[in-house]
Amino acid sequence: MMQGIQYPPRTIMEVFKSLPEGTLAEIIEGKLYMSPSGNTNHQRVSRKITAAFEKFLGYKFTKGEFFVAAYDVYLDEASNAVQPDLVFVLQENNSIIKEDCIHGVPDLLVEILSPGNMKHDLERKKVVYEKFGVKEYWIIDPKTKQSTGYILQDGTYSPLETDFGKLKSVILNHEFIF
């Protein structure tokens, strides 16, 4: 049985935590952003990337573990909670994986662009991922299958090779075809 709210939320994180499960929402630098679900091309690319990661990892997860949207990632506990399209955590960092979601900074994040929120992924989220130290960040355009990657070097993102239908991960030393 669902319980009602006992008191009004006092912080943006309390508002976020009170949203119904499955709500596509994120908090970036203390601001709440809502977004629609991905379109058909977005879903197709997401499915193909997920299959490529499953093939690479198998079912042993000895290299690490990945999760697909919608899945919460609390970069901090006060003002930054995101829902990337794909999240990867290396085995040595798996202590950030908790029962409810991820609490900490994943090693690799993938965002698949949607027409209504391209600026959100290309600019706003890139800045926050860089700030929190996400080692590798990929942005995929589902219409063209262009993949643009960034690797964190000395606290700043450096661009990786742009390609089409491929994601060439540096930290995993593997090419994912989608």
SENULO-172373 format. One record per residue: residue in one letter; x, y, z of N, C-alpha, C, CB in turn. Coordinates in steps of 0.05 Angstrom, whole numbers, padded with zeros to 5 digits, always signed. Glycine has a CB too. Example, Ala and Ser with C-alpha at 12.3 -4.5 7.8 and 13.67 -1.06 7.14 Angstrom:
A+00264-00114+00156+00246-00090+00156+00264-00066+00156+00226-00089+00181 S+00257-00045+00142+00273-00021+00143+00258+00001+00157+00282-00012+00114 
END
This chain:
M+00017-00024+00000+00000+00000+00000+00018+00025+00000-00019+00000+00024 M+00011+00044-00017+00026+00068-00020+00018+00088+00002+00023+00081-00048 Q+00038+00100+00015+00032+00119+00036+00034+00147+00025+00052+00116+00060 G+00018+00165+00036+00019+00193+00028+00043+00207+00039-00007+00208+00037 I+00049+00230+00029+00071+00246+00039+00064+00256+00067+00078+00270+00020 Q+00082+00251+00086+00077+00259+00114+00082+00289+00118+00095+00243+00132 Y+00099+00301+00103+00105+00329+00106+00115+00339+00078+00127+00334+00128 P+00112+00365+00073+00121+00375+00047+00152+00372+00045+00113+00405+00044 P+00161+00365+00021+00190+00363+00017+00204+00389+00022+00196+00353-00012 R+00227+00388+00035+00242+00413+00041+00265+00418+00022+00252+00411+00070 T+00275+00397+00009+00298+00400-00009+00290+00389-00037+00323+00386+00002 I+00306+00397-00056+00301+00387-00083+00305+00356-00084+00319+00401-00104 M+00323+00346-00068+00328+00317-00068+00304+00303-00056+00354+00311-00052 E+00291+00315-00036+00267+00303-00025+00244+00303-00045+00258+00318+00001 V+00242+00324-00061+00223+00325-00083+00229+00302-00103+00223+00352-00098 F+00254+00299-00111+00262+00278-00129+00255+00251-00119+00292+00280-00135 K+00261+00246-00094+00256+00219-00082+00227+00213-00078+00270+00218-00055 S+00210+00234-00079+00181+00230-00075+00167+00225-00102+00169+00254-00062 L+00181+00228-00125+00169+00223-00151+00163+00193-00154+00188+00233-00174 P+00142+00187-00169+00135+00158-00173+00158+00144-00187+00109+00156-00189 E+00161+00119-00181+00182+00102-00194+00178+00103-00224+00181+00073-00183 G+00200+00105-00238+00199+00106-00267+00196+00133-00279+00176+00089-00277 T+00193+00154-00262+00191+00181-00272+00218+00189-00285+00183+00201-00250 L+00217+00199-00309+00242+00208-00322+00248+00236-00313+00239+00207-00353 A+00265+00238-00293+00272+00264-00281+00300+00263-00271+00252+00271-00258 E+00313+00286-00271+00340+00288-00261+00343+00314-00246+00361+00287-00285 I+00363+00314-00228+00370+00339-00214+00399+00345-00221+00366+00336-00183 I+00403+00368-00232+00430+00377-00239+00434+00404-00227+00434+00378-00270 E+00455+00405-00210+00462+00430-00196+00438+00442-00182+00474+00450-00215 G+00422+00425-00170+00399+00434-00154+00374+00441-00169+00407+00457-00138 K+00373+00436-00195+00349+00442-00211+00338+00416-00222+00356+00461-00235 L+00311+00414-00220+00297+00390-00229+00290+00392-00259+00271+00385-00213 Y+00297+00372-00274+00292+00371-00303+00275+00345-00309+00318+00371-00320 M+00254+00349-00324+00237+00326-00332+00242+00322-00362+00207+00331-00325 S+00238+00297-00371+00241+00292-00400+00222+00269-00408+00270+00284-00407 P+00214+00270-00433+00197+00248-00443+00214+00223-00448+00182+00256-00469 S+00201+00201-00452+00216+00176-00458+00227+00179-00486+00197+00151-00456 G+00247+00162-00492+00261+00163-00518+00242+00155-00541+00285+00146-00518 N+00248+00166-00565+00232+00159-00588+00240+00131-00599+00234+00180-00610 T+00230+00123-00622+00235+00097-00633+00264+00093-00640+00218+00092-00658 N+00277+00112-00653+00305+00109-00660+00322+00107-00634+00315+00133-00677 H+00315+00123-00614+00329+00123-00588+00328+00095-00577+00317+00144-00569 Q+00304+00083-00577+00300+00056-00565+00316+00035-00581+00271+00049-00565 R+00316+00037-00607+00331+00018-00623+00361+00019-00617+00326+00023-00653 V+00372+00043-00616+00400+00046-00611+00406+00036-00582+00409+00075-00614 S+00389+00043-00563+00393+00034-00536+00394+00003-00534+00371+00045-00518 R+00375-00009-00548+00374-00039-00548+00400-00051-00560+00350-00049-00564 K+00410-00039-00582+00434-00050-00595+00459-00046-00577+00438-00036-00622 I+00461-00023-00565+00484-00018-00547+00483-00036-00523+00484+00012-00538 T+00459-00040-00512+00456-00059-00490+00464-00087-00497+00427-00059-00480 A+00456-00096-00521+00464-00123-00530+00494-00125-00534+00449-00129-00557 A+00506-00104-00544+00536-00104-00548+00550-00105-00521+00545-00079-00563 F+00540-00091-00501+00552-00093-00474+00548-00121-00462+00540-00071-00456 E+00524-00132-00465+00519-00159-00455+00538-00179-00468+00490-00167-00460 K+00542-00177-00494+00559-00196-00508+00588-00193-00498+00558-00190-00539 F+00597-00168-00494+00624-00163-00484+00628-00174-00456+00630-00133-00485 L+00609-00169-00439+00613-00176-00410+00605-00205-00404+00596-00158-00394 G+00588-00216-00420+00578-00243-00413+00560-00240-00389+00601-00263-00409 Y+00559-00261-00373+00542-00261-00349+00558-00263-00324+00521-00283-00350 K+00585-00260-00326+00602-00263-00302+00608-00236-00289+00628-00276-00310 F+00606-00214-00304+00611-00187-00294+00639-00185-00280+00589-00179-00275 T+00659-00198-00291+00686-00196-00279+00699-00170-00285+00703-00219-00290 K+00691-00156-00306+00703-00130-00313+00688-00107-00300+00703-00126-00343 G+00662-00112-00294+00645-00091-00283+00617-00098-00289+00653-00064-00294 E+00599-00078-00283+00571-00083-00287+00559-00058-00300+00557-00088-00260 F+00538-00063-00317+00525-00040-00330+00495-00041-00324+00530-00041-00360 F+00483-00018-00327+00455-00014-00322+00443+00004-00344+00449-00001-00293 V+00418+00000-00350+00405+00016-00370+00382+00033-00358+00394-00002-00393 A+00375+00054-00373+00354+00072-00364+00327+00058-00361+00351+00096-00383 A+00311+00067-00343+00314+00089-00325+00326+00078-00299+00288+00104-00320 Y+00349+00089-00291+00363+00080-00267+00377+00104-00255+00384+00057-00274 D+00372+00109-00230+00383+00133-00217+00412+00130-00210+00367+00139-00192 V+00427+00152-00214+00455+00154-00206+00457+00179-00190+00474+00154-00231 Y+00462+00176-00164+00466+00199-00146+00496+00206-00147+00456+00192-00117 L+00503+00227-00162+00530+00236-00162+00538+00248-00136+00534+00256-00185 D+00519+00260-00122+00522+00268-00094+00495+00265-00082+00533+00298-00092 E+00493+00269-00056+00467+00264-00042+00451+00289-00039+00473+00251-00016 A+00460+00311-00049+00446+00336-00044+00433+00349-00069+00464+00356-00032 S+00448+00349-00092+00437+00365-00114+00443+00355-00142+00448+00392-00112 N+00452+00329-00144+00458+00318-00171+00450+00289-00172+00487+00322-00177 A+00428+00283-00186+00419+00256-00190+00410+00254-00220+00395+00248-00171 V+00422+00236-00234+00418+00234-00263+00408+00206-00271+00443+00240-00279 Q+00397+00204-00295+00388+00178-00306+00399+00174-00334+00356+00177-00307 P+00425+00167-00336+00437+00163-00362+00424+00139-00376+00467+00159-00360 D+00428+00138-00403+00417+00115-00418+00432+00089-00412+00418+00121-00447 L+00458+00091-00407+00474+00067-00400+00495+00076-00380+00487+00054-00425 V+00498+00060-00359+00517+00065-00338+00535+00041-00335+00502+00071-00311 F+00561+00046-00333+00580+00024-00329+00598+00030-00305+00597+00019-00354 V+00601+00010-00288+00618+00013-00264+00639-00010-00265+00601+00012-00238 L+00664-00002-00265+00686-00022-00264+00684-00039-00239+00713-00009-00267 Q+00693-00063-00240+00692-00082-00217+00704-00070-00192+00705-00108-00224 E+00727-00056-00195+00740-00045-00172+00725-00022-00158+00768-00036-00179 N+00705-00012-00172+00689+00010-00160+00661+00002-00153+00688+00033-00180 N+00655-00024-00153+00628-00034-00149+00616-00028-00122+00627-00063-00153 S+00631-00016-00103+00620-00009-00077+00599+00014-00080+00642-00001-00058 I+00599+00028-00103+00579+00049-00106+00552+00039-00115+00589+00069-00127 I+00551+00013-00122+00526+00001-00130+00511-00009-00105+00531-00024-00150 K+00488+00004-00100+00472-00003-00076+00447-00016-00085+00466+00023-00060 E+00431-00025-00066+00406-00039-00071+00386-00021-00087+00393-00048-00045 D+00385+00005-00081+00366+00022-00094+00376+00034-00120+00358+00045-00075 C+00402+00040-00122+00413+00052-00146+00443+00056-00142+00399+00080-00152 I+00455+00074-00158+00483+00080-00154+00486+00105-00138+00497+00083-00182 H+00504+00104-00118+00510+00127-00102+00540+00131-00105+00502+00122-00071 G+00547+00149-00124+00575+00154-00129+00579+00159-00159+00593+00131-00120 V+00604+00160-00168+00610+00167-00195+00617+00142-00212+00634+00187-00196 P+00600+00135-00232+00606+00113-00249+00631+00118-00266+00582+00106-00268 D+00641+00097-00279+00665+00100-00295+00659+00108-00324+00681+00074-00295 L+00636+00099-00334+00629+00105-00362+00599+00110-00363+00637+00082-00381 L+00591+00132-00378+00563+00138-00382+00558+00142-00411+00555+00163-00365 V+00535+00133-00420+00526+00137-00448+00499+00151-00448+00525+00109-00463 E+00497+00172-00464+00472+00186-00468+00464+00184-00497+00474+00215-00459 I+00439+00177-00503+00429+00176-00530+00411+00200-00533+00413+00149-00535 L+00417+00217-00552+00403+00242-00555+00373+00238-00562+00416+00259-00577 S+00357+00256-00552+00329+00258-00559+00324+00286-00570+00310+00251-00534 P+00306+00289-00589+00302+00315-00601+00296+00337-00581+00279+00313-00621 G+00281+00331-00560+00273+00352-00542+00293+00359-00521+00248+00344-00528 N+00315+00344-00518+00334+00350-00497+00363+00348-00505+00329+00332-00473 M+00369+00354-00530+00397+00352-00540+00416+00370-00524+00398+00359-00569 K+00408+00394-00519+00425+00413-00504+00431+00402-00476+00413+00441-00503 H+00411+00389-00464+00414+00378-00438+00437+00358-00437+00388+00364-00429 D+00438+00340-00456+00459+00319-00457+00486+00330-00467+00450+00296-00475 L+00485+00347-00487+00509+00357-00500+00524+00378-00483+00502+00370-00526 E+00509+00392-00467+00522+00414-00451+00519+00410-00421+00510+00440-00459 R+00495+00411-00411+00490+00411-00382+00501+00386-00369+00460+00413-00377 K+00494+00363-00380+00503+00338-00367+00533+00333-00372+00487+00314-00379 K+00544+00341-00394+00572+00339-00399+00588+00354-00378+00580+00349-00428 V+00579+00378-00372+00593+00395-00352+00592+00381-00324+00580+00423-00350 V+00569+00371-00317+00566+00358-00290+00582+00332-00289+00537+00354-00283 Y+00582+00317-00310+00597+00292-00311+00627+00297-00308+00592+00276-00336 E+00636+00318-00322+00664+00326-00321+00671+00335-00292+00671+00348-00341 K+00654+00351-00281+00658+00362-00253+00661+00339-00233+00635+00380-00245 F+00644+00318-00236+00644+00297-00216+00665+00275-00222+00617+00284-00214 G+00678+00277-00246+00699+00258-00252+00691+00232-00265+00714+00252-00227 V+00670+00232-00281+00663+00209-00297+00685+00205-00317+00635+00212-00311 K+00698+00181-00317+00723+00177-00333+00717+00178-00363+00735+00150-00326 E+00695+00167-00372+00689+00166-00400+00659+00172-00405+00697+00139-00412 Y+00654+00190-00424+00626+00198-00430+00622+00197-00460+00621+00227-00419 W+00600+00183-00468+00594+00180-00496+00566+00192-00502+00595+00151-00505 I+00564+00206-00525+00538+00217-00534+00533+00204-00561+00539+00248-00535 I+00509+00193-00564+00501+00180-00589+00478+00194-00601+00494+00150-00584 D+00480+00201-00627+00457+00212-00642+00443+00188-00655+00467+00233-00663 P+00419+00182-00646+00405+00158-00657+00397+00160-00686+00381+00152-00640 K+00394+00184-00696+00386+00188-00724+00409+00181-00743+00377+00217-00729 T+00433+00190-00736+00457+00186-00754+00475+00164-00743+00472+00212-00756 K+00471+00155-00719+00488+00136-00705+00516+00147-00700+00490+00110-00721 Q+00519+00174-00701+00545+00186-00695+00550+00183-00665+00545+00216-00703 S+00574+00174-00658+00582+00172-00630+00605+00191-00625+00591+00142-00623 T+00602+00207-00604+00622+00226-00596+00630+00220-00567+00612+00255-00599 G+00655+00215-00562+00664+00207-00536+00684+00227-00524+00677+00180-00537 Y+00685+00226-00497+00704+00243-00482+00717+00226-00460+00689+00267-00469 I+00742+00231-00456+00757+00217-00435+00768+00239-00416+00781+00200-00447 L+00766+00233-00390+00774+00252-00370+00805+00251-00367+00761+00246-00343 Q+00818+00273-00371+00847+00275-00368+00853+00300-00351+00861+00276-00395 D+00865+00297-00328+00872+00319-00311+00847+00336-00304+00894+00336-00323 G+00825+00323-00299+00800+00336-00291+00785+00350-00313+00807+00357-00271 T+00793+00346-00338+00780+00359-00361+00775+00338-00383+00797+00383-00372 Y+00752+00340-00396+00746+00322-00418+00762+00329-00443+00716+00322-00424 S+00774+00308-00454+00787+00310-00481+00771+00294-00500+00817+00301-00479 P+00766+00304-00524+00750+00288-00543+00764+00263-00552+00743+00305-00567 L+00748+00242-00556+00757+00217-00568+00748+00217-00597+00745+00192-00553 E+00756+00197-00612+00749+00194-00640+00718+00194-00644+00761+00170-00652 T+00708+00210-00662+00680+00209-00669+00677+00188-00691+00670+00237-00679 D+00656+00173-00689+00652+00151-00708+00622+00147-00713+00664+00124-00698 F+00614+00128-00729+00586+00122-00735+00581+00093-00730+00579+00130-00765 G+00562+00087-00713+00554+00060-00707+00574+00045-00690+00550+00045-00733 K+00593+00059-00678+00613+00047-00661+00619+00065-00637+00640+00042-00677 L+00624+00052-00615+00632+00066-00591+00658+00052-00582+00610+00064-00568 K+00680+00067-00584+00706+00055-00578+00715+00064-00550+00728+00064-00599 S+00709+00047-00530+00715+00054-00502+00745+00051-00496+00699+00036-00484 V+00756+00072-00485+00784+00071-00476+00787+00055-00451+00795+00100-00472 I+00770+00060-00431+00773+00047-00405+00767+00017-00407+00755+00060-00384 L+00751+00009-00426+00745-00020-00429+00762-00032-00452+00715-00024-00435 N+00776-00016-00466+00793-00025-00488+00777-00044-00507+00818-00040-00478 H+00753-00033-00515+00735-00050-00532+00719-00032-00550+00717-00068-00514 E+00712-00042-00573+00695-00028-00592+00668-00041-00592+00708-00029-00621 F+00648-00025-00587+00620-00034-00587+00606-00025-00612+00604-00023-00561 I+00595-00044-00627+00582-00038-00652+00552-00037-00647+00588-00060-00674 F+00539-00017-00658+00510-00014-00654+00496-00006-00679+00503+00005-00631 
END
